[in-house]
Amino acid sequence: MTLVIGEVPQEILSAYYRERFPYDFMVHMLTHGGVDPEGWSLAHREQGLCIATNFDDLMRRYQAPADAAEWRQLLGTNTRRLRKVDVGAVYYAPPAAIEAIREGRKLADMVARRELVFDVDLNDYRDVRFCCGSTATCCTACWPLAHAAAVLLDALLRADLQCTKVAWFFSGRRGLHCWVCDEKCALLTDERRSRLLLFIEGERSRLLAGGEPTASVERAARTLHASFERFVAQHRLFVDATRRAAFLGDLALPAAFVRTWEAAGEFTFASMTSICTAMLESRAERHHLARRRHVALEVLLKCFAPRLDAGVTRDRAHFIKLPFSVHPKTGFVCTPLTLDEVRTFVPERDALHVTRCDAARMATRIAVAERALLLDAVVVVDASAEDELNDE
Ligand SMILES: [Zn+2]
């Protein structure tokens, strides 16, 4: 079948949820491989169904099928006008009962647990993206922004937060979603998630204030130098005088450094890096940089640091697109990718489209998520072993 990227006909969406959507795997993922059946109960997990009506799309909240069979019935059979499926938190009570029992309390207060999730949307990079920015999609010229965000965030999550169950998903349109399924993240409050965001997004201001970079970020950024150089050239960020001025605008780089770089006349990241290194090594010139010892890294991060949708990460009751669901405007399935696949990803070529997701392709994608979330390595602790743990 030919790949048609655009509004997906209703019957194709319905057929996908009837015949292809991996219900069993998604139950496995959302219940964390059965590690704590009560805690991760599917019957307490909110889903939001977007239903097409004659006028507009309507969001039906507080849906919570109890198992794979009920779920298939809900998406595949019952809902002929289903457009989109989102997933939210696990509540203390069945979601359908929440409104009746919350008595004015915030929805977040009714949340029992939730994975840590992140949303990177290339729409948030308008100041550095001069390719397909006006359209609702992305292209190979701007995708390096998504890859860089993933590399930097992944490094920080693993090295600084010691997370091990980190999975990346193509959002289906122009970005990436990240799911962190480590049990220790499940109980983080909205406040703690908010502080975590401040830490992640605070790297640039720490450097601006003369601080040292987070080691994991600095290491990961070094692997992105070549990609950043290509990105800068492709989008003419340094060569074009107007873009250069706009780019350097809020960086407040030391004036002597910028003068030396511009006088050298080579508007590349490599020349910027070598001027920075030379200045740091020169007794006579070191003072020009004052406390800014990492200006090259600051420049890279201005463009490549992850720009995250705060609400998605901070608010536990916020929805995110259900993995393996279809984006109704592109027909692309929200599919797991390894970081290496993210690096070489070309949406039209590599994204799983609803018209071509055969069983083999689905199995490959499921295996990627299983590996990332360590789902095949779930060990069920038997009662006696658990007693021993409790005794200590
Ligand atoms: Zn683009």
Residues whose N, C-alpha, C, O or C-beta is under 5 A from the ligand:
A	BS01	ZN	C131 C132 G133 C138 C139 A141 C142
